[in-house]
Amino acid sequence: MTDALTRTARMLRHDMTDAERRLWSRIRGRQLGAYFRRQAPLERYVLDFVCFPARLVIEVDGGQHAESAADRVRDAWLKERGFRVLRFWNNEVLGDIEGVLEATMSALEDARSRSCLPPPPPSPMKGEGVCREDGNHGGSCMKGEGVCREDGNHGGSCMKGEGVCREDANHGSSSVKAEAVRGEAANHEL
């Protein structure tokens, strides 16, 4: 990989299109159960989005890519190296992000069936999970089981309701055991 290609990738990360930003906001941070990189250099190309373990590339294209011979050459080059390429038009990403995500999930499932990826983590269910430090039980908070703090501040991986409590009422992520003690186990030292 050349310094010029790395500089180009950095510039592209900084100057993403609206469609690229929209897609990135939905796939970053393992939201689909797989790790994607954005504007990643690979030998002589910069890939819009790539999940290396799944060998999956996502390209988000504007009108300049219509019937592009260069894109066909690039896709063939990637295919020779074991990558699958999904191409979406900007208007598809902006107008039907759910459809784009469904196609991406389908490609990831296909990669999992070929044993390229481990299975995704289970979806959080009501009553399990992580509470936010500010006590607001939104997002992936699964209020109802796990570790509780006497002061009601459910930080770290606290799961209010039942479980293990420390006498000092500090139940941050370091206080959680792999197997939570169920029932009325309040005020037990870890």
Secondary structure, 3 states (H helix, E strand, C coil): CCHHHHHHHHHHHHCCCHHHHHHHHHHHHHCCCCCCEEEEEECCEEEEEEECCCCEEEEEECHHHCCCHHHHHHHHHHHHCCCEEEEEEHHHHHHCHHHHHHHHHHHHHHHHHCCCCCCCCCCCCCCCCCCCCCCCCCCCCCCCCCCCCCCCCCCCCCCCCCCCCCCCCCCCHHHCCCCCCCCCCCCCCC
